[in-house]
Amino acid sequence: MTPLEKVQAEIARYEHALLAFSARENNGGVELVIALKDPIAGVHTYYAPLHPRDLEHPQFPWTFQRFLYDCMHDYLVELFLRTPQSREVRP
């Protein structure tokens, strides 16, 4: 099984109401891809490279779950349009 196939097989175990998960080869490695199921204009797709050592880890399903959840958290935080820390742009 190739590294991409390994990640795709693991992704197939997950289904989310709002997010779509996939994987792709990139620069000789594998990237996790997270996107909204129903795209919204201006909302980006999230790409996260998987390290080869993580793919070879004997507990890959568990380490992948942690990686996926961490990436989901980061992606959703990136979607904030404004926070208390935002610098207000004044006309």
Distance bins in CASP14 RR format, pairs under 12 A and 6 or more apart:
PFRMAT RR
TARGET T0000
AUTHOR 0000-0000-0000
RMODE 2
METHOD distances of the structure
MODEL  1
1 7 0 0 0 0 1 0 0 0 0 0 0
1 8 0 0 0 0 1 0 0 0 0 0 0
1 9 1 0 0 1 0 0 0 0 0 0 0
1 10 0 0 0 0 0 1 0 0 0 0 0
1 30 0 0 0 0 0 1 0 0 0 0 0
1 55 0 0 0 0 0 1 0 0 0 0 0
1 56 0 0 0 0 0 1 0 0 0 0 0
1 60 0 0 0 0 0 1 0 0 0 0 0
2 8 0 0 0 0 1 0 0 0 0 0 0
2 9 0 0 0 0 0 1 0 0 0 0 0
2 23 0 0 0 0 0 1 0 0 0 0 0
2 25 0 0 0 0 1 0 0 0 0 0 0
2 28 0 0 0 0 0 1 0 0 0 0 0
2 29 0 0 0 0 0 1 0 0 0 0 0
2 30 0 0 0 0 1 0 0 0 0 0 0
2 55 0 0 0 0 1 0 0 0 0 0 0
3 9 0 0 0 0 0 1 0 0 0 0 0
3 10 0 0 0 0 0 1 0 0 0 0 0
3 23 0 0 0 0 1 0 0 0 0 0 0
3 24 0 0 0 0 0 1 0 0 0 0 0
3 25 0 0 0 0 1 0 0 0 0 0 0
3 26 0 0 0 0 0 1 0 0 0 0 0
3 28 0 0 0 0 1 0 0 0 0 0 0
3 29 1 0 0 1 0 0 0 0 0 0 0
3 30 1 0 1 0 0 0 0 0 0 0 0
3 31 0 0 0 0 0 1 0 0 0 0 0
3 32 0 0 0 0 0 1 0 0 0 0 0
3 49 0 0 0 0 0 1 0 0 0 0 0
3 50 1 0 0 1 0 0 0 0 0 0 0
3 51 0 0 0 0 0 1 0 0 0 0 0
3 52 1 0 0 1 0 0 0 0 0 0 0
3 53 0 0 0 0 0 1 0 0 0 0 0
3 54 0 0 0 0 1 0 0 0 0 0 0
3 55 1 0 1 0 0 0 0 0 0 0 0
3 56 0 0 0 0 1 0 0 0 0 0 0
3 57 0 0 0 0 0 1 0 0 0 0 0
3 60 0 0 0 0 0 1 0 0 0 0 0
3 64 0 0 0 0 0 1 0 0 0 0 0
4 10 0 0 0 0 0 1 0 0 0 0 0
4 11 0 0 0 0 0 1 0 0 0 0 0
4 22 0 0 0 0 0 1 0 0 0 0 0
4 23 1 0 1 0 0 0 0 0 0 0 0
4 24 1 0 0 1 0 0 0 0 0 0 0
4 25 1 0 1 0 0 0 0 0 0 0 0
4 26 0 0 0 0 1 0 0 0 0 0 0
4 28 0 0 0 0 1 0 0 0 0 0 0
4 29 0 0 0 0 1 0 0 0 0 0 0
4 30 1 0 1 0 0 0 0 0 0 0 0
4 31 0 0 0 0 1 0 0 0 0 0 0
4 32 0 0 0 0 0 1 0 0 0 0 0
4 33 0 0 0 0 0 1 0 0 0 0 0
4 50 0 0 0 0 1 0 0 0 0 0 0
4 55 0 0 0 0 1 0 0 0 0 0 0
5 11 0 0 0 0 0 1 0 0 0 0 0
5 12 0 0 0 0 0 1 0 0 0 0 0
5 23 0 0 0 0 1 0 0 0 0 0 0
5 25 0 0 0 0 0 1 0 0 0 0 0
5 30 0 0 0 0 1 0 0 0 0 0 0
5 55 0 0 0 0 0 1 0 0 0 0 0
6 12 0 0 0 0 0 1 0 0 0 0 0
6 13 0 0 0 0 0 1 0 0 0 0 0
6 23 0 0 0 0 1 0 0 0 0 0 0
6 29 0 0 0 0 0 1 0 0 0 0 0
6 30 0 0 0 0 1 0 0 0 0 0 0
6 50 0 0 0 0 1 0 0 0 0 0 0
6 52 0 0 0 0 0 1 0 0 0 0 0
6 54 0 0 0 0 0 1 0 0 0 0 0
6 55 1 0 0 1 0 0 0 0 0 0 0
6 56 0 0 0 0 1 0 0 0 0 0 0
6 57 0 0 0 0 0 1 0 0 0 0 0
6 60 1 0 0 1 0 0 0 0 0 0 0
6 61 0 0 0 0 0 1 0 0 0 0 0
6 63 0 0 0 0 0 1 0 0 0 0 0
6 64 0 0 0 0 1 0 0 0 0 0 0
7 13 0 0 0 0 0 1 0 0 0 0 0
7 14 0 0 0 0 0 1 0 0 0 0 0
7 21 0 0 0 0 1 0 0 0 0 0 0
7 22 0 0 0 0 1 0 0 0 0 0 0
7 23 1 0 1 0 0 0 0 0 0 0 0
7 24 0 0 0 0 1 0 0 0 0 0 0
7 25 0 0 0 0 1 0 0 0 0 0 0
7 26 0 0 0 0 0 1 0 0 0 0 0
7 29 0 0 0 0 1 0 0 0 0 0 0
7 30 1 0 1 0 0 0 0 0 0 0 0
7 31 0 0 0 0 1 0 0 0 0 0 0
7 32 1 0 0 1 0 0 0 0 0 0 0
7 33 0 0 0 0 0 1 0 0 0 0 0
7 48 0 0 0 0 0 1 0 0 0 0 0
7 49 0 0 0 0 0 1 0 0 0 0 0
7 50 1 0 0 1 0 0 0 0 0 0 0
7 51 0 0 0 0 0 1 0 0 0 0 0
7 52 0 0 0 0 0 1 0 0 0 0 0
7 54 0 0 0 0 1 0 0 0 0 0 0
7 55 1 0 0 1 0 0 0 0 0 0 0
7 60 0 0 0 0 1 0 0 0 0 0 0
7 61 0 0 0 0 0 1 0 0 0 0 0
7 63 0 0 0 0 0 1 0 0 0 0 0
7 64 1 0 0 1 0 0 0 0 0 0 0
7 67 0 0 0 0 0 1 0 0 0 0 0
7 68 0 0 0 0 0 1 0 0 0 0 0
8 14 0 0 0 0 0 1 0 0 0 0 0
8 21 0 0 0 0 1 0 0 0 0 0 0
8 22 1 0 0 1 0 0 0 0 0 0 0
8 23 1 0 1 0 0 0 0 0 0 0 0
8 24 0 0 0 0 1 0 0 0 0 0 0
8 25 0 0 0 0 0 1 0 0 0 0 0
8 30 0 0 0 0 1 0 0 0 0 0 0
8 31 0 0 0 0 0 1 0 0 0 0 0
8 32 0 0 0 0 0 1 0 0 0 0 0
8 33 0 0 0 0 0 1 0 0 0 0 0
8 50 0 0 0 0 0 1 0 0 0 0 0
8 55 0 0 0 0 0 1 0 0 0 0 0
8 64 0 0 0 0 0 1 0 0 0 0 0
9 23 0 0 0 0 1 0 0 0 0 0 0
9 30 0 0 0 0 0 1 0 0 0 0 0
9 55 0 0 0 0 0 1 0 0 0 0 0
9 60 0 0 0 0 0 1 0 0 0 0 0
9 61 0 0 0 0 1 0 0 0 0 0 0
9 64 0 0 0 0 0 1 0 0 0 0 0
10 21 0 0 0 0 1 0 0 0 0 0 0
10 22 0 0 0 0 0 1 0 0 0 0 0
10 23 0 0 0 0 1 0 0 0 0 0 0
10 30 0 0 0 0 0 1 0 0 0 0 0
10 32 0 0 0 0 1 0 0 0 0 0 0
10 50 0 0 0 0 0 1 0 0 0 0 0
10 54 0 0 0 0 0 1 0 0 0 0 0
10 55 0 0 0 0 1 0 0 0 0 0 0
10 57 0 0 0 0 0 1 0 0 0 0 0
10 59 0 0 0 0 0 1 0 0 0 0 0
10 60 1 0 0 1 0 0 0 0 0 0 0
10 61 1 0 0 1 0 0 0 0 0 0 0
10 62 0 0 0 0 0 1 0 0 0 0 0
10 63 0 0 0 0 0 1 0 0 0 0 0
10 64 1 0 1 0 0 0 0 0 0 0 0
10 65 0 0 0 0 1 0 0 0 0 0 0
10 66 0 0 0 0 0 1 0 0 0 0 0
10 67 0 0 0 0 1 0 0 0 0 0 0
10 68 0 0 0 0 1 0 0 0 0 0 0
11 19 0 0 0 0 0 1 0 0 0 0 0
11 20 0 0 0 0 1 0 0 0 0 0 0
11 21 1 0 1 0 0 0 0 0 0 0 0
11 22 1 0 0 1 0 0 0 0 0 0 0
11 23 1 0 1 0 0 0 0 0 0 0 0
11 24 0 0 0 0 0 1 0 0 0 0 0
11 30 0 0 0 0 0 1 0 0 0 0 0
11 31 0 0 0 0 0 1 0 0 0 0 0
11 32 1 0 0 1 0 0 0 0 0 0 0
11 33 0 0 0 0 1 0 0 0 0 0 0
11 34 0 0 0 0 0 1 0 0 0 0 0
11 50 0 0 0 0 0 1 0 0 0 0 0
11 61 0 0 0 0 0 1 0 0 0 0 0
11 64 0 0 0 0 1 0 0 0 0 0 0
11 65 0 0 0 0 0 1 0 0 0 0 0
11 67 0 0 0 0 0 1 0 0 0 0 0
11 68 0 0 0 0 1 0 0 0 0 0 0
11 71 0 0 0 0 0 1 0 0 0 0 0
12 21 0 0 0 0 1 0 0 0 0 0 0
12 22 0 0 0 0 0 1 0 0 0 0 0
12 23 0 0 0 0 0 1 0 0 0 0 0
12 61 0 0 0 0 0 1 0 0 0 0 0
12 64 0 0 0 0 0 1 0 0 0 0 0
13 21 0 0 0 0 1 0 0 0 0 0 0
13 60 0 0 0 0 0 1 0 0 0 0 0
13 61 1 0 0 1 0 0 0 0 0 0 0
13 64 0 0 0 0 1 0 0 0 0 0 0
13 65 0 0 0 0 1 0 0 0 0 0 0
13 68 0 0 0 0 0 1 0 0 0 0 0
14 20 0 0 0 0 0 1 0 0 0 0 0
14 21 1 0 1 0 0 0 0 0 0 0 0
14 22 0 0 0 0 0 1 0 0 0 0 0
14 23 0 0 0 0 0 1 0 0 0 0 0
14 32 0 0 0 0 0 1 0 0 0 0 0
14 34 0 0 0 0 0 1 0 0 0 0 0
14 61 0 0 0 0 0 1 0 0 0 0 0
14 64 0 0 0 0 1 0 0 0 0 0 0
14 65 0 0 0 0 1 0 0 0 0 0 0
14 67 0 0 0 0 0 1 0 0 0 0 0
14 68 1 0 0 1 0 0 0 0 0 0 0
14 69 0 0 0 0 0 1 0 0 0 0 0
14 71 0 0 0 0 0 1 0 0 0 0 0
14 72 0 0 0 0 1 0 0 0 0 0 0
15 21 0 0 0 0 1 0 0 0 0 0 0
15 37 0 0 0 0 0 1 0 0 0 0 0
16 34 0 0 0 0 1 0 0 0 0 0 0
16 35 0 0 0 0 0 1 0 0 0 0 0
16 36 0 0 0 0 0 1 0 0 0 0 0
16 37 1 0 0 1 0 0 0 0 0 0 0
16 68 0 0 0 0 1 0 0 0 0 0 0
16 69 0 0 0 0 0 1 0 0 0 0 0
16 71 0 0 0 0 0 1 0 0 0 0 0
16 72 1 0 0 1 0 0 0 0 0 0 0
16 75 0 0 0 0 0 1 0 0 0 0 0
16 76 0 0 0 0 0 1 0 0 0 0 0
17 36 0 0 0 0 0 1 0 0 0 0 0
17 37 1 0 0 1 0 0 0 0 0 0 0
17 38 0 0 0 0 0 1 0 0 0 0 0
18 34 0 0 0 0 0 1 0 0 0 0 0
18 35 0 0 0 0 0 1 0 0 0 0 0
18 36 1 0 0 1 0 0 0 0 0 0 0
18 37 1 0 0 1 0 0 0 0 0 0 0
18 38 1 0 0 1 0 0 0 0 0 0 0
18 39 0 0 0 0 0 1 0 0 0 0 0
18 40 0 0 0 0 0 1 0 0 0 0 0
18 43 0 0 0 0 0 1 0 0 0 0 0
18 72 0 0 0 0 1 0 0 0 0 0 0
18 75 0 0 0 0 0 1 0 0 0 0 0
18 76 0 0 0 0 1 0 0 0 0 0 0
18 79 0 0 0 0 0 1 0 0 0 0 0
19 32 0 0 0 0 0 1 0 0 0 0 0
19 33 0 0 0 0 0 1 0 0 0 0 0
19 34 1 0 1 0 0 0 0 0 0 0 0
19 35 1 0 0 1 0 0 0 0 0 0 0
19 36 1 0 0 1 0 0 0 0 0 0 0
19 37 1 0 0 1 0 0 0 0 0 0 0
19 38 0 0 0 0 0 1 0 0 0 0 0
19 39 0 0 0 0 0 1 0 0 0 0 0
19 43 0 0 0 0 0 1 0 0 0 0 0
19 45 0 0 0 0 0 1 0 0 0 0 0
19 46 0 0 0 0 1 0 0 0 0 0 0
19 68 0 0 0 0 1 0 0 0 0 0 0
19 69 0 0 0 0 0 1 0 0 0 0 0
19 71 0 0 0 0 1 0 0 0 0 0 0
19 72 1 0 0 1 0 0 0 0 0 0 0
19 73 0 0 0 0 0 1 0 0 0 0 0
19 75 1 0 0 1 0 0 0 0 0 0 0
19 76 0 0 0 0 1 0 0 0 0 0 0
19 79 0 0 0 0 0 1 0 0 0 0 0
20 32 0 0 0 0 0 1 0 0 0 0 0
20 33 0 0 0 0 1 0 0 0 0 0 0
20 34 1 0 0 1 0 0 0 0 0 0 0
20 35 1 0 1 0 0 0 0 0 0 0 0
20 36 1 0 0 1 0 0 0 0 0 0 0
20 37 1 0 1 0 0 0 0 0 0 0 0
20 38 0 0 0 0 1 0 0 0 0 0 0
20 39 0 0 0 0 1 0 0 0 0 0 0
20 45 0 0 0 0 1 0 0 0 0 0 0
20 46 0 0 0 0 0 1 0 0 0 0 0
20 72 0 0 0 0 0 1 0 0 0 0 0
20 75 0 0 0 0 0 1 0 0 0 0 0
21 31 0 0 0 0 0 1 0 0 0 0 0
21 32 1 0 0 1 0 0 0 0 0 0 0
21 33 1 0 0 1 0 0 0 0 0 0 0
21 34 1 0 1 0 0 0 0 0 0 0 0
21 35 0 0 0 0 1 0 0 0 0 0 0
21 36 0 0 0 0 0 1 0 0 0 0 0
21 37 0 0 0 0 0 1 0 0 0 0 0
21 45 0 0 0 0 0 1 0 0 0 0 0
21 46 0 0 0 0 1 0 0 0 0 0 0
21 47 0 0 0 0 0 1 0 0 0 0 0
21 48 0 0 0 0 0 1 0 0 0 0 0
21 64 0 0 0 0 0 1 0 0 0 0 0
21 65 0 0 0 0 0 1 0 0 0 0 0
21 67 0 0 0 0 0 1 0 0 0 0 0
21 68 1 0 0 1 0 0 0 0 0 0 0
21 69 0 0 0 0 0 1 0 0 0 0 0
21 71 0 0 0 0 1 0 0 0 0 0 0
21 72 0 0 0 0 1 0 0 0 0 0 0
21 75 0 0 0 0 0 1 0 0 0 0 0
22 30 0 0 0 0 0 1 0 0 0 0 0
22 31 0 0 0 0 1 0 0 0 0 0 0
22 32 0 0 0 0 1 0 0 0 0 0 0
22 33 1 0 1 0 0 0 0 0 0 0 0
22 34 0 0 0 0 1 0 0 0 0 0 0
22 35 1 0 0 1 0 0 0 0 0 0 0
22 37 0 0 0 0 0 1 0 0 0 0 0
22 45 0 0 0 0 1 0 0 0 0 0 0
22 46 0 0 0 0 0 1 0 0 0 0 0
22 47 0 0 0 0 0 1 0 0 0 0 0
22 48 0 0 0 0 0 1 0 0 0 0 0
22 68 0 0 0 0 0 1 0 0 0 0 0
23 29 0 0 0 0 1 0 0 0 0 0 0
23 30 1 0 1 0 0 0 0 0 0 0 0
23 31 1 0 0 1 0 0 0 0 0 0 0
23 32 1 0 1 0 0 0 0 0 0 0 0
23 33 1 0 0 1 0 0 0 0 0 0 0
23 34 0 0 0 0 0 1 0 0 0 0 0
23 47 0 0 0 0 0 1 0 0 0 0 0
23 48 0 0 0 0 1 0 0 0 0 0 0
23 49 0 0 0 0 0 1 0 0 0 0 0
23 50 0 0 0 0 1 0 0 0 0 0 0
23 55 0 0 0 0 0 1 0 0 0 0 0
23 64 0 0 0 0 0 1 0 0 0 0 0
23 67 0 0 0 0 0 1 0 0 0 0 0
23 68 0 0 0 0 0 1 0 0 0 0 0
23 71 0 0 0 0 0 1 0 0 0 0 0
24 30 1 0 0 1 0 0 0 0 0 0 0
24 31 1 0 1 0 0 0 0 0 0 0 0
24 32 0 0 0 0 1 0 0 0 0 0 0
24 33 1 0 1 0 0 0 0 0 0 0 0
24 34 0 0 0 0 0 1 0 0 0 0 0
24 35 0 0 0 0 0 1 0 0 0 0 0
24 45 0 0 0 0 0 1 0 0 0 0 0
24 47 0 0 0 0 1 0 0 0 0 0 0
24 48 0 0 0 0 0 1 0 0 0 0 0
24 49 0 0 0 0 0 1 0 0 0 0 0
24 50 0 0 0 0 0 1 0 0 0 0 0
25 31 1 0 0 1 0 0 0 0 0 0 0
25 32 0 0 0 0 0 1 0 0 0 0 0
25 33 0 0 0 0 0 1 0 0 0 0 0
25 47 0 0 0 0 0 1 0 0 0 0 0
25 49 0 0 0 0 0 1 0 0 0 0 0
25 50 0 0 0 0 0 1 0 0 0 0 0
26 32 0 0 0 0 0 1 0 0 0 0 0
26 33 0 0 0 0 1 0 0 0 0 0 0
26 47 1 0 0 1 0 0 0 0 0 0 0
26 48 0 0 0 0 0 1 0 0 0 0 0
26 49 1 0 0 1 0 0 0 0 0 0 0
26 50 0 0 0 0 1 0 0 0 0 0 0
27 47 0 0 0 0 0 1 0 0 0 0 0
27 49 0 0 0 0 1 0 0 0 0 0 0
27 50 0 0 0 0 0 1 0 0 0 0 0
27 52 0 0 0 0 0 1 0 0 0 0 0
28 49 0 0 0 0 1 0 0 0 0 0 0
28 50 0 0 0 0 0 1 0 0 0 0 0
28 52 0 0 0 0 1 0 0 0 0 0 0
28 55 0 0 0 0 0 1 0 0 0 0 0
29 47 0 0 0 0 0 1 0 0 0 0 0
29 48 0 0 0 0 0 1 0 0 0 0 0
29 49 1 0 0 1 0 0 0 0 0 0 0
29 50 1 0 0 1 0 0 0 0 0 0 0
29 51 0 0 0 0 1 0 0 0 0 0 0
29 52 1 0 0 1 0 0 0 0 0 0 0
29 54 0 0 0 0 0 1 0 0 0 0 0
29 55 0 0 0 0 1 0 0 0 0 0 0
30 47 0 0 0 0 0 1 0 0 0 0 0
30 48 0 0 0 0 1 0 0 0 0 0 0
30 49 1 0 0 1 0 0 0 0 0 0 0
30 50 1 0 1 0 0 0 0 0 0 0 0
30 51 0 0 0 0 1 0 0 0 0 0 0
30 52 0 0 0 0 1 0 0 0 0 0 0
30 54 0 0 0 0 1 0 0 0 0 0 0
30 55 1 0 0 1 0 0 0 0 0 0 0
30 56 0 0 0 0 0 1 0 0 0 0 0
30 60 0 0 0 0 0 1 0 0 0 0 0
30 64 0 0 0 0 0 1 0 0 0 0 0
30 67 0 0 0 0 0 1 0 0 0 0 0
31 45 0 0 0 0 0 1 0 0 0 0 0
31 46 0 0 0 0 1 0 0 0 0 0 0
31 47 1 0 1 0 0 0 0 0 0 0 0
31 48 1 0 0 1 0 0 0 0 0 0 0
31 49 1 0 1 0 0 0 0 0 0 0 0
31 50 1 0 0 1 0 0 0 0 0 0 0
31 51 0 0 0 0 0 1 0 0 0 0 0
31 55 0 0 0 0 0 1 0 0 0 0 0
31 67 0 0 0 0 0 1 0 0 0 0 0
31 71 0 0 0 0 0 1 0 0 0 0 0
32 45 0 0 0 0 0 1 0 0 0 0 0
32 46 0 0 0 0 1 0 0 0 0 0 0
32 47 1 0 0 1 0 0 0 0 0 0 0
32 48 1 0 1 0 0 0 0 0 0 0 0
32 49 1 0 0 1 0 0 0 0 0 0 0
32 50 1 0 0 1 0 0 0 0 0 0 0
32 51 0 0 0 0 0 1 0 0 0 0 0
32 54 0 0 0 0 0 1 0 0 0 0 0
32 55 0 0 0 0 0 1 0 0 0 0 0
32 64 0 0 0 0 1 0 0 0 0 0 0
32 65 0 0 0 0 0 1 0 0 0 0 0
32 67 1 0 0 1 0 0 0 0 0 0 0
32 68 1 0 0 1 0 0 0 0 0 0 0
32 69 0 0 0 0 0 1 0 0 0 0 0
32 70 0 0 0 0 0 1 0 0 0 0 0
32 71 1 0 0 1 0 0 0 0 0 0 0
32 72 0 0 0 0 1 0 0 0 0 0 0
32 74 0 0 0 0 0 1 0 0 0 0 0
32 75 0 0 0 0 0 1 0 0 0 0 0
33 44 0 0 0 0 0 1 0 0 0 0 0
33 45 1 0 0 1 0 0 0 0 0 0 0
33 46 1 0 0 1 0 0 0 0 0 0 0
33 47 1 0 1 0 0 0 0 0 0 0 0
33 48 0 0 0 0 1 0 0 0 0 0 0
33 49 0 0 0 0 0 1 0 0 0 0 0
33 50 0 0 0 0 0 1 0 0 0 0 0
33 68 0 0 0 0 0 1 0 0 0 0 0
33 71 0 0 0 0 1 0 0 0 0 0 0
33 75 0 0 0 0 0 1 0 0 0 0 0
34 43 0 0 0 0 0 1 0 0 0 0 0
34 44 0 0 0 0 0 1 0 0 0 0 0
34 45 1 0 0 1 0 0 0 0 0 0 0
34 46 1 0 1 0 0 0 0 0 0 0 0
34 47 0 0 0 0 1 0 0 0 0 0 0
34 48 1 0 0 1 0 0 0 0 0 0 0
34 67 0 0 0 0 0 1 0 0 0 0 0
34 68 0 0 0 0 1 0 0 0 0 0 0
34 69 0 0 0 0 0 1 0 0 0 0 0
34 70 0 0 0 0 0 1 0 0 0 0 0
34 71 1 0 0 1 0 0 0 0 0 0 0
34 72 1 0 0 1 0 0 0 0 0 0 0
34 73 0 0 0 0 0 1 0 0 0 0 0
34 74 0 0 0 0 1 0 0 0 0 0 0
34 75 1 0 1 0 0 0 0 0 0 0 0
34 76 0 0 0 0 1 0 0 0 0 0 0
34 78 0 0 0 0 0 1 0 0 0 0 0
34 79 0 0 0 0 0 1 0 0 0 0 0
35 42 0 0 0 0 0 1 0 0 0 0 0
35 43 0 0 0 0 1 0 0 0 0 0 0
35 44 0 0 0 0 1 0 0 0 0 0 0
35 45 1 0 1 0 0 0 0 0 0 0 0
35 46 1 0 0 1 0 0 0 0 0 0 0
35 47 0 0 0 0 1 0 0 0 0 0 0
35 71 0 0 0 0 0 1 0 0 0 0 0
35 72 0 0 0 0 0 1 0 0 0 0 0
35 75 0 0 0 0 1 0 0 0 0 0 0
35 79 0 0 0 0 0 1 0 0 0 0 0
36 42 0 0 0 0 0 1 0 0 0 0 0
36 43 1 0 1 0 0 0 0 0 0 0 0
36 44 0 0 0 0 1 0 0 0 0 0 0
36 45 0 0 0 0 1 0 0 0 0 0 0
36 46 0 0 0 0 1 0 0 0 0 0 0
36 72 0 0 0 0 0 1 0 0 0 0 0
36 75 0 0 0 0 1 0 0 0 0 0 0
36 76 0 0 0 0 0 1 0 0 0 0 0
36 79 0 0 0 0 1 0 0 0 0 0 0
37 43 0 0 0 0 0 1 0 0 0 0 0
37 45 0 0 0 0 0 1 0 0 0 0 0
39 45 0 0 0 0 1 0 0 0 0 0 0
40 79 0 0 0 0 1 0 0 0 0 0 0
40 81 0 0 0 0 0 1 0 0 0 0 0
42 78 0 0 0 0 0 1 0 0 0 0 0
42 79 0 0 0 0 1 0 0 0 0 0 0
42 81 0 0 0 0 0 1 0 0 0 0 0
43 75 0 0 0 0 1 0 0 0 0 0 0
43 76 0 0 0 0 0 1 0 0 0 0 0
43 78 0 0 0 0 1 0 0 0 0 0 0
43 79 1 0 0 1 0 0 0 0 0 0 0
43 80 0 0 0 0 0 1 0 0 0 0 0
43 81 0 0 0 0 0 1 0 0 0 0 0
44 74 0 0 0 0 0 1 0 0 0 0 0
44 75 0 0 0 0 1 0 0 0 0 0 0
44 78 1 0 0 1 0 0 0 0 0 0 0
44 79 0 0 0 0 1 0 0 0 0 0 0
45 71 0 0 0 0 0 1 0 0 0 0 0
45 75 0 0 0 0 1 0 0 0 0 0 0
45 78 0 0 0 0 0 1 0 0 0 0 0
45 79 0 0 0 0 0 1 0 0 0 0 0
46 68 0 0 0 0 0 1 0 0 0 0 0
46 70 0 0 0 0 0 1 0 0 0 0 0
46 71 1 0 0 1 0 0 0 0 0 0 0
46 72 0 0 0 0 1 0 0 0 0 0 0
46 73 0 0 0 0 0 1 0 0 0 0 0
46 74 1 0 0 1 0 0 0 0 0 0 0
46 75 1 0 1 0 0 0 0 0 0 0 0
46 76 0 0 0 0 1 0 0 0 0 0 0
46 77 0 0 0 0 0 1 0 0 0 0 0
46 78 1 0 0 1 0 0 0 0 0 0 0
46 79 0 0 0 0 1 0 0 0 0 0 0
47 71 0 0 0 0 1 0 0 0 0 0 0
47 74 0 0 0 0 0 1 0 0 0 0 0
47 75 0 0 0 0 1 0 0 0 0 0 0
47 78 0 0 0 0 0 1 0 0 0 0 0
48 54 0 0 0 0 0 1 0 0 0 0 0
48 64 0 0 0 0 0 1 0 0 0 0 0
48 67 1 0 0 1 0 0 0 0 0 0 0
48 68 0 0 0 0 1 0 0 0 0 0 0
48 69 0 0 0 0 0 1 0 0 0 0 0
48 70 0 0 0 0 1 0 0 0 0 0 0
48 71 1 0 1 0 0 0 0 0 0 0 0
48 72 0 0 0 0 1 0 0 0 0 0 0
48 73 0 0 0 0 0 1 0 0 0 0 0
48 74 1 0 0 1 0 0 0 0 0 0 0
48 75 0 0 0 0 1 0 0 0 0 0 0
48 78 0 0 0 0 0 1 0 0 0 0 0
49 55 0 0 0 0 0 1 0 0 0 0 0
49 67 0 0 0 0 0 1 0 0 0 0 0
49 71 0 0 0 0 0 1 0 0 0 0 0
50 56 0 0 0 0 0 1 0 0 0 0 0
50 57 0 0 0 0 0 1 0 0 0 0 0
50 60 0 0 0 0 1 0 0 0 0 0 0
50 63 0 0 0 0 1 0 0 0 0 0 0
50 64 1 0 0 1 0 0 0 0 0 0 0
50 66 0 0 0 0 0 1 0 0 0 0 0
50 67 1 0 0 1 0 0 0 0 0 0 0
50 68 0 0 0 0 0 1 0 0 0 0 0
50 70 0 0 0 0 0 1 0 0 0 0 0
50 71 0 0 0 0 0 1 0 0 0 0 0
51 57 0 0 0 0 1 0 0 0 0 0 0
51 60 0 0 0 0 0 1 0 0 0 0 0
51 63 0 0 0 0 1 0 0 0 0 0 0
51 64 0 0 0 0 0 1 0 0 0 0 0
51 67 0 0 0 0 1 0 0 0 0 0 0
52 60 0 0 0 0 0 1 0 0 0 0 0
53 60 0 0 0 0 0 1 0 0 0 0 0
53 63 0 0 0 0 1 0 0 0 0 0 0
54 60 1 0 0 1 0 0 0 0 0 0 0
54 61 0 0 0 0 0 1 0 0 0 0 0
54 62 0 0 0 0 0 1 0 0 0 0 0
54 63 1 0 1 0 0 0 0 0 0 0 0
54 64 1 0 0 1 0 0 0 0 0 0 0
54 65 0 0 0 0 0 1 0 0 0 0 0
54 66 0 0 0 0 1 0 0 0 0 0 0
54 67 1 0 0 1 0 0 0 0 0 0 0
54 68 0 0 0 0 0 1 0 0 0 0 0
54 70 0 0 0 0 0 1 0 0 0 0 0
55 61 0 0 0 0 0 1 0 0 0 0 0
55 63 0 0 0 0 1 0 0 0 0 0 0
55 64 0 0 0 0 1 0 0 0 0 0 0
55 67 0 0 0 0 0 1 0 0 0 0 0
56 63 0 0 0 0 0 1 0 0 0 0 0
56 64 0 0 0 0 0 1 0 0 0 0 0
57 63 1 0 1 0 0 0 0 0 0 0 0
57 64 0 0 0 0 1 0 0 0 0 0 0
57 65 0 0 0 0 0 1 0 0 0 0 0
57 66 0 0 0 0 0 1 0 0 0 0 0
57 67 0 0 0 0 0 1 0 0 0 0 0
59 65 0 0 0 0 1 0 0 0 0 0 0
59 66 0 0 0 0 1 0 0 0 0 0 0
59 67 0 0 0 0 0 1 0 0 0 0 0
60 66 0 0 0 0 0 1 0 0 0 0 0
60 67 0 0 0 0 1 0 0 0 0 0 0
60 68 0 0 0 0 0 1 0 0 0 0 0
61 67 0 0 0 0 0 1 0 0 0 0 0
61 68 0 0 0 0 0 1 0 0 0 0 0
62 68 0 0 0 0 0 1 0 0 0 0 0
62 69 0 0 0 0 0 1 0 0 0 0 0
63 69 0 0 0 0 0 1 0 0 0 0 0
63 70 0 0 0 0 0 1 0 0 0 0 0
64 70 0 0 0 0 0 1 0 0 0 0 0
64 71 0 0 0 0 0 1 0 0 0 0 0
65 71 0 0 0 0 0 1 0 0 0 0 0
65 72 0 0 0 0 0 1 0 0 0 0 0
66 72 0 0 0 0 0 1 0 0 0 0 0
66 73 0 0 0 0 0 1 0 0 0 0 0
67 73 0 0 0 0 0 1 0 0 0 0 0
67 74 0 0 0 0 0 1 0 0 0 0 0
68 74 0 0 0 0 0 1 0 0 0 0 0
68 75 0 0 0 0 0 1 0 0 0 0 0
69 75 0 0 0 0 0 1 0 0 0 0 0
69 76 0 0 0 0 0 1 0 0 0 0 0
70 76 0 0 0 0 0 1 0 0 0 0 0
70 77 0 0 0 0 0 1 0 0 0 0 0
71 77 0 0 0 0 0 1 0 0 0 0 0
71 78 0 0 0 0 0 1 0 0 0 0 0
72 78 0 0 0 0 0 1 0 0 0 0 0
72 79 0 0 0 0 0 1 0 0 0 0 0
73 79 0 0 0 0 0 1 0 0 0 0 0
74 80 0 0 0 0 0 1 0 0 0 0 0
77 83 0 0 0 0 1 0 0 0 0 0 0
77 85 0 0 0 0 0 1 0 0 0 0 0
80 86 0 0 0 0 1 0 0 0 0 0 0
82 88 0 0 0 0 1 0 0 0 0 0 0
82 89 0 0 0 0 0 1 0 0 0 0 0
END
